[in-house]
Amino acid sequence: MGKQGFFAPREDAYTPLQVIRATRGAVMAKSCVKPFEYPVQILVTAGGNELERAAAELASVCLHRNILGVHVSFRPDSNKNQRWTAMPSVSRVPLKSLLAASPSPLPESGVGLILRETLEGLEWLHRVGGEAHGGICADNVYMDAEQFWMPKLGFPELMCRKKKTTAECWAAPERVHGKAADVWAFGLFALELVYGGEIPASTYAGLRKLLEDNFVGPKTTWFPTSWNRLLLFKNKKNKKGMVRISESLGYLIRDCLREDPRERPSSTQLLQEHPYFVGGSINGGSRKEVKEALANQFKKAEGRARY
């Protein structure tokens, strides 16, 4: 049975179960496909948003496990002014909320796993889809409902969330939407994972100071050559108020946050060539153990998490 056969473009093919969240003009509901009881989530909107329509079209062709794609999007017969968009079932809250609700910071093995999985989805979008994402951050990453360790990169236009003001530092210095800007944001995403959800900087000046203060080594440039520790500001989740990161993770963040976009690696170069991903730097237990530990930590956090 093809995708369109399993996920039929008809409202009577789905059973709404529970509202996950709602905003003005949109509702996200936990649902299942009849008669198989296959879990999905359905976004119901007024249907007139061009950004939403474009995002749904892009997501519908994103056949990668680390991208929150779209099964089918249609206008129901009962109300042609609405649009229904069926997607895979994911965590109730985004990764940022899970991180904030976790009582302890992620070990670097967990950070590395999430970074690799998210980067694989981003690299696929850049290379195969030929598109930039434009919203790489922990607030747009959700965990797969069945494999709660697996991140899925979502499209903000399809997540039924209130639009938030973006801090200055999240816009790449070149102020141009594109793949290089996605790599800049990926560097900040890595910092979100290290700090537990919130980077203690919002401006370029604040980010520069944050990096300078937490580098260990000569401070002759904005991004010094050696970095092997970061202070942990988020709720001081470990007793010493500090979390150490490997030098290769420091290099990864430094390379993504190059001020000149021409000096940043592409997502493909990061995935295939960067020492953090190809040099065996991601360790701290077997991959199975890391996945299980992440899933357990996030499932517990989901019960406490708030938007």
C-alpha positions in Angstrom: 0.0 0.0 0.0 1.4 3.4 -1.0 1.7 6.4 1.2 -1.4 8.0 -0.2 -3.3 4.8 0.3 -2.4 4.3 4.0 -2.7 8.0 4.8 -5.9 8.9 3.0 -6.7 12.6 2.3 -10.1 12.3 4.0 -11.1 13.4 7.5 -13.0 10.1 8.2 -9.8 8.2 7.8 -8.6 9.5 11.2 -9.8 9.3 14.8 -8.9 12.4 16.8 -7.9 11.3 20.4 -6.6 14.3 22.3 -5.7 17.9 21.7 -2.0 18.4 22.2 -1.9 22.2 21.9 -3.9 25.0 20.3 -3.3 28.5 19.2 -5.5 31.1 17.5 -6.6 29.5 14.3 -4.8 26.2 14.7 -5.1 22.9 16.7 -2.7 20.0 17.0 -4.3 16.8 17.9 -3.1 13.3 18.7 -4.9 10.9 16.4 -4.7 7.5 14.7 -5.3 6.1 11.3 -8.4 3.9 10.8 -8.6 1.0 11.0 -5.0 0.2 11.9 -4.8 2.5 15.0 -1.5 3.8 13.7 -0.5 6.9 15.7 -0.2 10.3 14.0 -0.7 13.9 14.9 -2.9 16.2 12.9 -2.6 19.9 12.5 -5.9 21.6 11.7 -5.6 25.2 10.5 -7.7 27.8 8.6 -5.7 26.8 5.6 -4.9 30.2 4.2 -1.3 30.5 5.5 1.1 30.5 2.5 4.1 29.8 4.7 2.3 26.8 6.2 1.4 25.4 2.8 4.9 25.8 1.5 6.3 24.1 4.6 3.9 21.2 4.3 4.9 20.8 0.6 8.6 20.7 1.6 8.0 18.4 4.6 6.0 16.0 2.5 9.0 15.1 0.4 11.5 14.9 3.3 11.8 11.2 3.6 14.4 11.1 6.4 14.0 9.7 9.8 15.4 12.8 11.5 13.1 15.2 9.8 9.5 15.5 10.9 7.8 15.1 7.6 4.2 15.1 6.4 2.2 12.0 5.6 -0.5 13.9 3.8 -2.1 17.4 3.7 -5.6 18.1 2.4 -8.7 20.2 2.7 -11.6 18.2 4.2 -14.9 17.9 2.4 -16.8 19.2 5.4 -14.9 22.5 5.5 -12.9 23.5 2.5 -11.6 26.5 4.4 -9.6 24.2 6.7 -6.4 22.3 6.0 -5.6 19.0 7.7 -1.9 18.0 7.9 -1.1 14.5 9.2 2.4 13.9 10.6 4.3 11.3 12.5 3.7 11.2 16.3 6.3 12.9 18.4 6.9 14.2 21.9 4.3 16.5 23.4 6.9 19.3 23.9 10.0 20.2 22.0 13.5 19.2 23.0 14.2 22.6 24.6 11.4 22.0 27.1 12.7 18.5 27.8 16.2 19.8 28.5 14.8 22.5 30.9 12.7 19.9 32.8 15.6 17.5 33.2 17.1 17.5 36.6 20.6 16.8 35.3 22.6 17.9 32.3 23.1 15.6 29.3 26.3 13.7 29.2 28.4 14.5 26.2 27.6 11.0 24.8 24.0 12.1 24.7 24.8 15.5 23.3 26.8 13.9 20.6 24.1 11.4 19.6 21.5 14.2 19.3 23.9 16.4 17.3 24.7 13.6 14.9 21.1 12.6 14.4 19.9 16.1 13.9 22.8 16.9 11.5 22.0 13.8 9.4 18.5 15.3 8.9 19.8 18.8 8.1 22.5 17.5 5.8 19.8 15.5 3.9 17.6 18.6 3.6 20.6 20.6 2.3 21.9 18.0 -0.1 18.9 16.1 -1.4 16.1 18.7 -0.7 18.3 21.6 -1.8 16.7 23.8 0.9 17.8 25.6 4.0 15.7 25.0 7.1 15.9 28.5 8.7 15.0 27.4 12.2 17.6 25.1 13.7 17.2 25.2 17.5 16.1 23.0 20.3 12.6 24.6 20.2 12.1 23.0 16.7 13.4 19.5 17.5 11.0 16.9 18.8 11.6 13.3 19.9 10.1 10.3 18.0 7.2 8.9 20.0 8.3 5.3 19.6 12.1 5.9 19.9 12.3 8.7 22.4 16.0 9.1 22.0 15.6 10.0 18.3 15.4 13.7 17.4 13.2 14.9 14.5 13.8 18.3 13.1 10.4 20.0 12.7 9.3 22.9 10.6 8.0 25.7 12.9 5.1 26.6 10.6 3.6 23.2 11.2 4.0 22.8 14.9 1.0 24.9 16.2 3.2 27.1 18.4 3.0 30.7 19.2 5.7 32.7 17.4 8.5 33.8 19.7 10.9 36.7 19.4 14.3 35.4 18.3 17.4 36.7 20.0 19.8 38.7 17.9 22.6 36.1 18.1 20.4 33.4 16.4 20.5 35.4 13.1 23.8 34.6 11.4 26.0 37.7 11.1 25.6 37.9 7.3 21.8 38.3 7.9 21.1 36.0 4.9 18.8 33.0 5.0 20.6 30.0 3.7 22.5 26.8 4.4 25.5 28.7 5.9 23.1 30.3 8.4 21.7 26.9 9.3 25.3 25.8 10.2 25.6 28.9 12.4 22.4 28.0 14.2 23.6 24.4 14.5 26.5 25.7 16.5 24.1 27.5 18.9 22.0 24.3 19.0 25.1 22.5 20.3 25.4 25.2 23.0 21.7 24.7 23.9 22.4 21.0 24.5 25.5 21.8 26.7 23.7 24.4 28.8 20.5 22.5 29.2 18.2 24.5 26.9 19.0 28.2 27.3 22.1 29.9 26.2 23.1 32.7 28.6 23.6 35.2 25.8 21.2 36.9 23.4 23.3 39.5 21.5 26.4 39.1 19.4 28.4 40.9 22.1 27.0 38.6 24.8 27.8 35.5 22.7 31.3 36.8 22.1 31.9 37.3 25.8 30.3 33.9 26.7 32.8 32.2 24.4 35.8 34.2 25.5 35.0 33.6 29.2 34.7 29.9 28.7 37.6 29.2 26.5 40.7 27.8 28.0 43.8 28.9 26.1 45.1 31.9 24.4 42.4 34.5 23.7 43.8 36.3 20.7 40.7 36.0 18.5 37.0 35.8 19.0 37.3 32.0 18.8 40.5 30.9 20.5 42.2 27.7 19.4 41.6 25.6 22.5 38.3 25.1 24.3 37.8 22.3 26.8 35.3 23.5 29.3 32.1 25.5 29.7 30.4 26.8 32.8 26.9 25.4 33.3 24.6 28.3 34.1 21.2 26.5 33.6 20.0 25.8 37.1 23.4 24.6 38.1 22.2 21.1 37.4 25.5 19.5 38.5 27.0 20.0 41.9 30.1 21.9 40.8 28.1 24.3 38.5 30.4 23.3 35.7 30.3 20.9 32.8 33.3 19.8 30.8 33.1 19.3 27.1 35.7 17.6 24.9 38.1 19.7 22.8 36.6 18.3 19.6 33.1 19.5 20.6 34.6 22.9 21.3 36.2 22.9 17.8 32.8 21.9 16.3 31.0 24.8 18.0 33.9 27.2 17.0 33.8 26.1 13.4 30.0 26.5 13.1 30.2 30.0 14.7 32.7 31.4 12.3 31.7 35.0 11.6 32.5 34.8 7.9 30.0 32.3 6.3 32.7 31.3 3.8 34.8 29.9 6.6 32.0 27.7 8.0 31.9 24.1 6.9 28.9 22.9 5.1 26.6 20.4 6.7 28.0 17.7 4.5 31.6 18.6 5.6 30.6 18.6 9.2 29.0 15.1 8.9 31.7 13.5 6.8 34.9 15.3 7.8 34.7 17.0 11.2 36.8 15.2 13.8 33.9 15.3 16.3 31.8 13.0 14.1 34.4 10.9 12.3 37.2 10.8 14.8 35.6 8.6 17.5 35.1 11.6 19.8 31.5 10.6 20.7 31.8 8.0 23.4 30.7 7.3 26.9 29.0 3.9 26.6 27.6 1.8 23.8 25.2 3.4 21.4 22.4 1.2 22.7 23.1 2.3 26.3 23.2 6.0 25.3 19.9 5.7 23.5 18.3 4.0 26.5 19.6 6.6 28.9 18.4 9.4 26.7 15.0 7.9 26.3 14.6 7.4 30.0 15.7 10.9 30.9 13.4 12.5 28.3 10.4 10.4 29.2 10.7 11.5 32.8 11.2 15.1 31.8 8.2 15.1 29.5 5.9 14.7 32.5 7.3 17.8 34.1 7.9 19.8 31.0 6.0 23.0 30.2 5.9 25.0 27.0 
